[in-house]
Amino acid sequence: MHFSLSRPESNAQRKPSTTPHYQTFPTAPPRNKGRPPSDSESPYRSSRGHSRNGSESSHDTPLPKRQLVVLAVIALCEQTALNSISPYLPRMTGTFPDVDPRQVGTYVGTIASAFALAQFATNFLWGWLSDRVGRKPVILAGTFSTAACFFAFGFCRTLWQAILVQTLMGLLNGNQGVVSTCLGEITDRSNQSQAFAYLPVIYGLGGITGPLLGGLLAERGFQEYPFLAPNLLSACILVVDLVVIMIFMEETLEQARDLPPLGKRLRSIFAHVWQFTSAANPTYLRRGRSTKDRSHGENASLLTEDETSSVSASSSIEGLSNLLPDTSTDFTSKHVFNRNTLILLGTYLVFQLSNISYNSLYPIFAQAPAPTGRALSSEEIGLSLSFAGLVTIAFQIGIFGKLREKFGNKATYRFGLGGFVIAFILMPFVGYKNEKDAETDNGLVISTGKVALWVELGVVLLIKTVATVGGLTSALLLITNSAPTHAILGRLNGLAQTLSAGGRAVGPLLSGSLFSAVVEVRPKGEAIAFGTFGGIAFLGFLCSFGITGSSLEAEGWHEDSEEDSEDEEASNSSSSTDAVDRSERGAEGQSSPKHQKSKSTGSAED
């Protein structure tokens, strides 16, 4: 609670009171230099009030459905395009003249890692840029660049061309982190869990529509460029997405809302840059000098030409800076990267590494021959993954919100990391299709047969899917709530996506190499691979208990009753102690005049 001293107005008939008057603020004073956020100005914030006794009354803010739909369209279009590559990438890589057919898997991993490593290099930069120029310009730039890269990818005929295009696609797209930032800015603590719960659902839908698009259109329509059709359609989807962003998306960075329209800002910036690089005496410098002459009159003639040019240039730079939002803050790196944030980002890296490693290990393990693998066909693997996708959507829509309301963001995030540990441990012990394969494993399985295998696979994949979806949603909420101000939220989300990209770049390489190394180990060599990453997930699970603080939770969520009773007991104890102190001071102040006189006499004698 913040207090301010207010002095009453002077009155000739009444002596001014010397008693300080305290005024409580419903929210903390603004800590950045931009326009302070207010409930009346922001269309996304809830109205909050205080009753006379100081208690705060609040209600859930209605979700901004129009902007949520726009963000959902952005995420779905992008995820559909990005996921469309995986079905035909092995086949496409095998057609390159400089690729050995026996090393197709290695080169497929190289192309995929090029995209992830490029995102690792620039995601934080895109987040920082969105804090400087606004969210909408960054999303527009990323969508346009990605559409151009998809168009170029369809014409790739060699390995180096494919790696180059995928690298550019990763370098020029940081939209995933910026979309999460926008979602955090159009919601508040009262409704953010509802909004964030649907983001993984969109990603799950993109994981279904993307492979469907790529698998159906690959090697159709163009003989010379057999993989052009799915890339052309992906580029067209992103162009439609670009139009939706331009027309319907609103800028969510508060400091950028009062600036001129984006088109006018871009024209002004390009005009300044063009004149600065091509003209010896740009017009904005001449305007600056004429303004200076009018302002100072005769005194302006006393300035030398160099001084006048310097002043004019400074004025033009100030005018150019007015085209960008003022997002300067008083927060230092110690405020932003505190203990909670560092632990959160570190465990988020472990979370993403565990997720991508599991996604890479499962298909390799499932298709590998017994006893190391389970000898499943491509169709069976695809069916199991489709089941996981349906579970993702059902869990997010029907269950996650209730779990989060009951346990909170921190607990559901820990459940996610703990779920990975359980899924990693259980997967190597699922059964085999037939008893013959089970005999080669020295009986280290619980059951055999197709029915038992599918039941066990379904249970393990269910645990892993719930852990992924619940943990990811909770992590996004925790990252959003850990930002001290929205002015740096883009940088935090950019850093989180940078760590995610690092996990996506390293995870497939480590997991695939480790599984290949333990194929010949008997018995249960596959358990070494799954157990290694299960141990990493367990370390992240333990570290997640270091994330503390009720400020990371949604509005209206409270700790359990035991902690509340402890706080109440401590408060009562403190109140009773204060009462005793006050009574003692009162008794001391009411001591006899004789005693006070003797004290003063003794002091005088000393």
Number of C-alpha atoms within 10 A of each C-alpha: 8 11 10 11 10 11 12 12 7 10 8 6 6 7 8 12 11 8 10 11 12 11 12 12 12 13 10 9 10 13 13 16 12 16 15 12 13 13 11 10 10 12 11 17 23 20 13 14 13 13 8 7 6 10 9 11 10 14 13 16 17 13 18 15 11 12 18 20 13 18 22 19 17 24 22 25 26 25 21 26 27 20 20 28 24 15 17 19 22 16 15 22 24 20 17 17 11 12 15 14 13 8 11 19 14 14 19 20 16 16 20 20 24 23 23 24 21 22 30 26 15 21 30 23 19 27 30 22 18 27 26 22 19 26 25 23 18 21 24 18 15 21 26 17 19 28 25 19 21 25 20 18 22 20 16 20 18 15 20 13 14 21 21 17 23 24 21 18 26 26 24 21 25 28 27 19 27 30 21 23 28 22 23 24 19 23 23 22 21 20 20 22 24 15 19 22 25 17 24 19 22 21 22 23 19 23 21 19 18 25 19 15 21 26 16 14 19 23 19 13 12 11 9 10 15 17 26 24 21 26 27 19 19 26 26 18 17 25 18 13 22 20 12 15 20 14 9 13 18 16 18 21 24 20 24 24 14 10 13 13 11 17 10 12 16 14 11 15 15 12 14 18 12 12 15 15 9 9 9 9 11 16 14 19 23 15 14 19 21 14 14 17 15 10 11 11 10 9 10 15 11 10 11 10 11 9 11 20 17 15 17 21 18 14 19 18 14 11 14 15 12 13 20 17 20 19 20 15 14 8 13 8 7 8 12 18 15 12 13 19 19 13 19 26 22 16 24 26 22 22 27 24 27 28 25 18 23 22 16 18 22 20 17 19 23 21 17 16 14 18 22 25 21 22 19 19 13 12 9 14 17 13 12 15 20 15 15 20 20 15 19 23 19 14 18 22 15 10 13 21 17 12 14 22 16 15 17 20 26 24 17 23 32 23 21 26 32 22 26 30 26 18 22 26 19 20 23 24 17 20 25 27 19 14 13 12 20 21 14 14 16 12 12 15 15 13 19 18 13 13 13 16 18 17 13 19 19 16 15 20 21 20 22 25 25 23 26 24 24 28 27 24 24 27 24 25 26 23 22 25 21 21 20 13 15 22 22 22 29 31 25 25 28 30 22 25 28 26 24 24 26 21 24 26 24 16 24 21 16 16 25 18 12 17 20 13 14 16 20 13 12 13 15 20 19 25 20 18 25 25 19 15 24 25 16 17 27 20 16 24 23 13 15 22 14 13 18 14 11 13 12 20 25 21 17 11 17 15 13 10 9 9 11 12 11 11 12 12 12 12 12 12 12 11 12 12 12 12 12 11 12 12 12 12 11 11 10 10 10 10 10 9 9 9 10 13 11 11 11 12 11 10 9 8 6 6
